[in-house]
Amino acid sequence: VSIPTSPPTVWTLIWHRAGRVTDASLELLGEARRVAGLLGIETEAVVLGDVDDAALVDVAEHGADRVLIVASPQLVRPATKPATAALAQLIERRAPRLVLIPETADGRDIGPRLAARTGHGLVADCAFLRVDPDGAVIATRPAWDGMVSQRVRVGTSSLVMIAPGVFPPRPRGNAKPPVVERIVLDGLPKSDTELLAAKRLEPDDLELDEAGTVVAGGLGMGGEAGFRSLEKLAAVLGAKVGASRRATDLGWVDRSALVGQTGTTVRPSLYFACGISGASQHVLGMHESQVVVAINSDPNAPIFGIADVGIVGDVAEVVPALTDAFERALGGVES
Ligand SMILES: Cc1cc2nc3c(=O)[nH]c(=O)nc-3n(C[C@H](O)[C@H](O)[C@H](O)COP(=O)(O)OP(=O)(O)OC[C@H]3O[C@@H](n4cnc5c(N)ncnc54)[C@H](O)[C@@H]3O)c2cc1C
């Protein structure tokens, strides 16, 4: 199969479900455009398998100059093996300047395989991309469990994985209709995995970074009992529980609840910071929340500097009082 060559561009791999492009992919398109602009080159979105026209317009509006659609009967989810083979061929042929990969389950599955297959470098957990005056692309990522920040020079066709929520999606532009190139690949290997069942997620099953409301606790919660009270508040609000590093280090709550530089980046509509001081490493993971409510007994706690609503008080009193008040106000309505 011949894949035409093209000048180097910044690629974004596009994940889609039921015809809809995932938010994690749309966020990276904006970042791809920013980096490509600094490099003076174009952006390309790479879509595996067929998507409908509305999805293509979505991709163009979020920053793709061109869309490459890779078509093959093998590229039906789950398609780890054929997807890796297809992308490896494309990368070798086209030599993109860099490849941005949404670091979701699909990205974590395919990214490292692509690195092994193509021999190109891979930067995981990328938090920031910079272009130096000499055209070098530098990716910043935490290392050693967040103890150090690593800067990595990104070579041609390097793979850069970026978690959902790290970059805000670019506001939709008045995009021209997308320029679409279809590449038909024959002879891809068959998938060796099979989807046996799919279950729609209940709000409870949402990941922390998908929740509309996050109720987070820190050292000020005082212990596991404090977190039980946060869980009650979260249940009333239909929220997920988050935590500071102090609380996860002490084992008061599972590490998956960690918000911040070494945890999850969240951007919910509403974020409660309860007994959290507002250390920069925590704030990094939540400062783009739409409304931040901080509850802290210290009126000088730094968290009040970024809070939209500040409550100076003891979480042992304020959290149960808020829970009761919300319960009454919401009147048992499912949120
Ligand atoms: C490399 C590195 C990476 C890190 N990554 C992260 C990260 O991803 N996420 C993260 O969260 N941290 C991270 N940290 C740790 C971070 O620096 C802070 O130590 C941590 O966020 C502090 O957690 P805290 O706010 O719960 O505790 P503290 O800073 O001790 O604050 C506790 C707060 O609770 C208040 N308080 C106490 N009692 C009460 C009460 N009864 N009622 C109300 N308020 C009360 C206090 O006034 C205080 O403001 C990292 C640190 C390093 C060095």
The ligand as a MOL file (V3000), in Angstrom:
LIG
                    3D

  0  0  0     0  0            999 V3000
M  V30 BEGIN CTAB
M  V30 COUNTS 53 58 0 0 0
M  V30 BEGIN ATOM
M  V30 1 C 7.0170 17.3040 43.9830 0
M  V30 2 C 5.7840 17.4370 44.7850 0
M  V30 3 C 4.5920 17.0720 44.2050 0
M  V30 4 C 3.3970 17.2100 44.9210 0
M  V30 5 N 2.2090 16.8750 44.3190 0
M  V30 6 C 1.0670 17.1210 44.9790 0
M  V30 7 C -0.2110 16.8550 44.3520 0
M  V30 8 O -0.3250 16.3660 43.2370 0
M  V30 9 N -1.3170 17.1570 45.0610 0
M  V30 10 C -1.2820 17.6840 46.3340 0
M  V30 11 O -2.3540 17.9320 46.8940 0
M  V30 12 N -0.1020 17.9070 46.9180 0
M  V30 13 C 1.0680 17.6250 46.2940 0
M  V30 14 N 2.2400 17.8570 46.9490 0
M  V30 15 C 2.2110 18.2160 48.3800 0
M  V30 16 C 1.9500 19.7010 48.6030 0
M  V30 17 O 3.1390 20.4110 48.5490 0
M  V30 18 C 1.2760 19.9170 49.9680 0
M  V30 19 O 2.1040 19.3670 50.9580 0
M  V30 20 C -0.0920 19.3150 50.0980 0
M  V30 21 O -0.9050 19.6950 49.0050 0
M  V30 22 C -0.7100 19.8030 51.3920 0
M  V30 23 O -1.8930 19.1030 51.6380 0
M  V30 24 P -2.9870 19.7530 52.5800 0
M  V30 25 O -3.4270 21.0440 52.0000 0
M  V30 26 O -4.0180 18.7250 52.8060 0
M  V30 27 O -2.1940 19.9180 53.9440 0
M  V30 28 P -1.6640 21.2300 54.6710 0
M  V30 29 O -0.8420 22.0650 53.7660 0
M  V30 30 O -1.0480 20.7810 55.9470 0
M  V30 31 O -2.9790 22.0330 54.9740 0
M  V30 32 C -3.9900 21.6300 55.8020 0
M  V30 33 C -4.9910 22.7590 55.8770 0
M  V30 34 O -6.1050 22.3740 56.6640 0
M  V30 35 C -6.5070 23.4600 57.4440 0
M  V30 36 N -7.2090 22.9100 58.6200 0
M  V30 37 C -6.6800 22.2040 59.6450 0
M  V30 38 N -7.6660 21.8060 60.4760 0
M  V30 39 C -8.8140 22.2610 59.9490 0
M  V30 40 C -10.1780 22.1790 60.3500 0
M  V30 41 N -10.5440 21.4850 61.4350 0
M  V30 42 N -11.1050 22.7800 59.5820 0
M  V30 43 C -10.7640 23.4780 58.4780 0
M  V30 44 N -9.4960 23.5820 58.0410 0
M  V30 45 C -8.5350 22.9840 58.7780 0
M  V30 46 C -5.2360 24.1810 57.7970 0
M  V30 47 O -5.5090 25.5420 58.1240 0
M  V30 48 C -4.4430 24.0220 56.5190 0
M  V30 49 O -4.6780 25.1300 55.6480 0
M  V30 50 C 3.4340 17.6980 46.2500 0
M  V30 51 C 4.6480 18.0570 46.8280 0
M  V30 52 C 5.8030 17.9080 46.1150 0
M  V30 53 C 7.1130 18.2990 46.7660 0
M  V30 END ATOM
M  V30 BEGIN BOND
M  V30 1 1 1 2
M  V30 2 1 2 3
M  V30 3 2 2 52
M  V30 4 2 3 4
M  V30 5 1 4 5
M  V30 6 1 4 50
M  V30 7 2 5 6
M  V30 8 1 6 7
M  V30 9 1 6 13
M  V30 10 2 7 8
M  V30 11 1 7 9
M  V30 12 1 9 10
M  V30 13 2 10 11
M  V30 14 1 10 12
M  V30 15 2 12 13
M  V30 16 1 13 14
M  V30 17 1 14 15
M  V30 18 1 14 50
M  V30 19 1 15 16
M  V30 20 1 16 17
M  V30 21 1 16 18
M  V30 22 1 18 19
M  V30 23 1 18 20
M  V30 24 1 20 21
M  V30 25 1 20 22
M  V30 26 1 22 23
M  V30 27 1 23 24
M  V30 28 2 24 25
M  V30 29 1 24 26
M  V30 30 1 24 27
M  V30 31 1 27 28
M  V30 32 2 28 29
M  V30 33 1 28 30
M  V30 34 1 28 31
M  V30 35 1 31 32
M  V30 36 1 32 33
M  V30 37 1 33 34
M  V30 38 1 33 48
M  V30 39 1 34 35
M  V30 40 1 35 36
M  V30 41 1 35 46
M  V30 42 1 36 37
M  V30 43 1 36 45
M  V30 44 2 37 38
M  V30 45 1 38 39
M  V30 46 1 39 40
M  V30 47 2 39 45
M  V30 48 1 40 41
M  V30 49 2 40 42
M  V30 50 1 42 43
M  V30 51 2 43 44
M  V30 52 1 44 45
M  V30 53 1 46 47
M  V30 54 1 46 48
M  V30 55 1 48 49
M  V30 56 2 50 51
M  V30 57 1 51 52
M  V30 58 1 52 53
M  V30 END BOND
M  V30 END CTAB
M  END
